[in-house]
Each structure stands twice: as structure tokens, then as C-alpha cells.
Amino acid sequence: MTAKIIWTQFKKILFLVLGILSATFGLKSFLLPNKFIDGGVTGISMLTYVLSGIPISVLLVVYNLPFIILAFYNISKDMSIRAILGILGLSIALTVIPLPIITHDKLLVSVFGGFFLGAGIAFAIRGGGVIDGTEILAVFLSRKLHTTVGDIILITNIIIFSIVAIFLGVEIAFYSILTYLSASKTADFIIEGIEEYVAVIIVSEKSDELRNAILFNLGRGATVFKGKKGLSSLDKNDEIDILYTVLTRMELPKLAIEINKIDPKAFVVIHKVKDTIGGYIKKRPQNVI
């Protein structure tokens, strides 16, 4: 094995261990002692633990087992193996690691409990693992029902929090929703990071100057589309070049400065990019001229 492969595998193991430890801390030091519930399969396990007293380490394995089998036969064997490693690791950590209760303040519990649980889920994913079977179920159902993964997860969590409201009270349900929001936002940030990509469409009379600024001042690529001005008369030369570029959110202020310098009247549309395949989105070398 080369040093690069060894380093990659080491990072995956490190992220998975960090994810398990962070989720364990969030559960044992914040959420479980205060009967706060998260979403997904982890939330179902937490709710059952609160209502029945069955150890959550056992419930996590039992409730996630059907989804692991589902992944093995219907999605990929690799995903099922990663799920086994993550879920068993979390169950063992919850059993053997003693942790103190940090606070009983409801707002702190919901925000920081969700933060550490979300960070745990995200680190596990970045390490190639899974510690919650909800994602597996969502992927499977989205293929069968022709809907999005996000829709499946949303519907699942609505059902969970409705049950929480019935058995534990509306107040706990609301705090549990806050826990879920904290966890999901934390997970999104860690998985996507500050390097989250956005796409920018620029319509300007000075497209050539803006393209050069994007290429050489920002070090990004740009695609040029041919378009027509929608408000121009048909007998005029209404053709215009439209620029399309993908860059990180951190680079948006730099792009805005370039646009304001070159053409303050440019029409700009910005939207999130979920993922990219192929193309050129990495930094260009500084000596490209």
C-alpha cells in the first residue's frame, strides 16, 4: 500500500471514531438524561429507551438491523458493512464510556445535544460509516416511490415527533424538533463545509472582462452561453454572452467585488450546487496566462 492510501484509510478511521465519540457525548451527556429525542432511527431508539428503559445500545442495533439487511440486498454491500461498523461502534461506546450529565437547561440541551449528535453523524459519514439507518431507508424508498431522499426523511421525522408529542408532551416535542434542526444543520455544515459550492449565472454586456476576472483573478473556470435579451426589440442586435461559473461560498465576496468593479449593472443569479461530476471546479494554477 502506498503512503497516500494508508493516509486515506487512517483519516477514514479517525473520522469514524470521532463521529462515534461525538454522538455518544451528545446522547449521554445531553439528550438521554433529559428525554429529548432526535429524528431518524436514532430518534426511534431514544424514544423507545425513554418509554421502556431498554438500553439504547441494544435498541440501536435492533432497529438498525433491518436497514442494514435492506442495504446489503438492495443498495450495496459496501454501505451495509459501513453501517455495521458505525452502529456497532456507537452501541459499544454508549455501553462502556462513562460520561457526566452536563446540564438540564432545556435550551442548552436541545442545541448542544443536537450539535454533538449531528457532528457525530457527519464525521461518521466523512469516515465512510453510517450510524443511523434512516439514510438507507430514504435511499431505498426514494427509488421505489420516485421521490427525494429529503422528502422521505421529513415524513419519517414528522411521524416521530408526533409520537413524542403524544407520549412525552408537546413541550418536549418542540424541544426535540429544535434538537433535530441543530443536528441536521451541524451535519450539513461538517459534510459540506465552508467549501460548499454555489453556481453563479451572470448576464452582462461586459462578459469578456468578467470572464477574464473569473479565470485569472479568482482562479476559477467559466462557461459561456449564447443568449438573447428578453426586453430588446427583434430588429436590434440582442445577442449577449451569459457566464456560468461554480465556486465556493467563501469566494462569493471576491466575485461580487469583481462584478461591481467591471459592471455594477450586471444581472446575477446565485444558487446552491448539491454535487458536481467531472468538469473543472478546482483552483487554476496561478501561471495560466
N, C-alpha and C positions, 0 to 999 in steps of 0.2 A: 504493500500500500504506500502511496506517495504521501508526503507531508501534508499536502492540501486535503487529501481525502481524510486523513487522520484528524486534521483540524476541524473539518466539516462535521465529522461524526462526534467529536468532542463537544462542539458547540451545540449540537442537537441534544446530546445527553444533558449538558449543562442547562439548557433552556427547559427541558422536560423536568429536571429536578427542581429548578427554580419555580416552575409552574405548580408542581405538586406542593411545595413548601408554602408558596403564597396562598394557594387555595385552602390549605389546611389551616393557616393562620387566620384567614378571613372567616372560615367556618367555626373554628373552635373558640377564637378569642372575641368574636363579634356576633355572628348571626345566630348560631345554635343556642347559646345561653339566653338569648333574648327572643327566641321563637320567631325570628324574621326569616322569610322564605325568598329564595331566588326563583328564576324561571327554569324551564327545561327539566331534564331528567334529574339533575341535581336538586331542583326545587321540589320535585315529587318525593324524592328520598328524604329531604329535610322535613316536608310536611308529614310524611308517614312517621318519621322519628319523633316529631313533636307530639303527634296524636297517640302513638303506640309505645314509644320508648324502645323500640327495636334499634340496636346500634346502627348508626348511619353507615358505618364501614361495610356492614353486611348488605344494607339496602342498596347502596351504590352498585355493588356487584350484581345483585339480583335484578334490579331494574334495568341496568345497562346490558345485561347478558343477551336479551332478545335482539337488541340493536347490533350487538357485536356479531351475532349469528346472521342477522339480516345483511350486514356489511360483507360478511365472508362469502355469502352465496349470491348476492345481488349487486354489490357495488365493486369491492376489490378486497382481496385477501390482505393486501398491504394495510389498508385502512383498519381492518379488523385486528391485525396484530398490533398496530399502534394504539388502538383503543384499549386492548387488553393491558398493555404496558402502562398506559396512563391511568386507567381506572384502578387497577390493582395497586399501583404505586400510591395513589391518593387514599385508598382504603387502608393500606398498611400504615401510612403516615398518620391518618386520623386515629388509628388504634394505639400506636407506640409513642407518638410525640406528645409530651405533656406541655400544655400552653395555658397561660393565665387568661382570665377574663379581663379585657382592657377597660370596658366602660359599659354602663347600662343606659347612657343617654341615647334616646331613640334616633335622633338625627345623626349623631356620630356613628352609631351602629349601622344604619342604613347606608350612609355614604361611604364610610371606610370599609365596612364589611363587604359591600359591593365592589369597592375598588380593589381589594386584595383578591377577592374571588375572580373578578374579571381579569385581573393581571395574571392569575394562575391559569385560567383558561387560555389566555393569549400566549403566554410563554410556552405552555404545553403544545399549542398549535405550531408555534415557531420552531419548536423542537421536534416536530413531526409526530406529535402524540395527540390523543383525544382524551379528555377527562369527563365528557358529557355526551351521551348518546343522542341528544336532540339533533345535532347536525347530521348524523347518519340517517335518522328518520326523515328529516326535512329533505335531504337529497333524494331519498327513495320515493317519497310521496310526490315531490315536485316533478319527477319523471313520469309517474303514473297519472297524476292529476293535471299535468301541464300548467302548473302554477310556479311561483317563485319560492325559493328556499325561505326568504324573509316572511312571506305570507304564512307558510306552514308554522314557523316558529312563533309568529304573532298570535295565530289562532290557538296554538298549544298553551301559550302563556296566559291568554285571556281565560281559558278554562281553569288553569292552575290558580290564578289569583281570585277567580270567582269562588272556588272551593275554599281558599284561605279566608275569604270574607265570611263564608257561611260558618266555618268551624272555629276560626280564631278571632273573628271580629273585623269590622270594616277598617278600623284604625290600623291594625296590623297589616291588612291587605294593602292599604295605601303606602305604608312604610315599606312593604315588600316590593311594591312597584318601583318605589324610589331606589331600593336596593338593586333591582333588575336594571334600571336605567343607568345607575352608576357602574354596574358590572359591564354592561354592554358597551357603554361609551369608552370605558377603560380598555376593554378588549379591542375595540376598533382602533383606538389610538396606538396601542402597542403593536398590533398586527400590521396596520398600515403605516403608522409612524408619522413623523413630521415630513417624511419623504413621499407623502401621498401625492399622486399625480392628478393634475387637472388639465383639461383641454381648453384651449382658447381660440376663438374664431375672431378674426379682425377684418373688418371691411373699411378700407381706406384708399384715398386717392394716391397716397404715398406708400404703396405696398412694397415697392422695391427697397426703399430706405428702411422700412420696418423689418423686412426680411433680412437685410444685412445686419441690422441691430440684433435680431434674434440669433442669427448664426454666429456672429463674431463677438458681440458684447455679452450675450447670455450663454453662449456655447451650446445652443440647442438647435435641433433641426426644425424645418418648417416645410409644409406642403402648400402649394399654390393652386387654388381652384379658379376656374374662369366663371364669372358671374355677370349678371346684369342688374342695373339699378332699377328698383321697382317703381320709383317715382319719376323716372325720366320719360320724356316723350320718345315714341318709337322712331322718329326720324333723326334722333341725335345719336351720337356715339356713346351708348350707355353701358358698354362693357367695362368690367372692373375686376381686378385680381383680388381674391379673398384668401387670406392666410389662415392656416390651421397649424397649431403647434401644441405639443404636450410637454409640460414642465411640472416641477414640484410646487406645492403651495407656498413654500418658503421663497420661491423665486418670483412670485406674482408681483410684489412691490417693485422689484427691479424692472420687470416688464412694463409696469404702469408708468414708471419714470421715463422709460424709452419712448413709450407711446405719447406721453404728454410733451416730450421734447420735439418729437417729429410731427405728430398730427393729433392735437388735443381734441379734434372733432371726430376722430375715428370711432366707428361703432364696434363695440367689443362684447362678446358673449363668452361667459366662463361657466364650465360645468365639470362635475366630478368625473373621474375615469375609474371605473371599477377594476379593470385589468387591461393589460396590453399584451399582444403576442406579436413577436417579430418587430420590424421597423427599427427606428433609431431614436432612442429617448435618453441615452446616456450623454454625459458631457462630451462635447467635441474637444479635440486637442487644441491647445492654445496657439499652435503654429499652423493652423489650417489655411492661412492666407497664401 
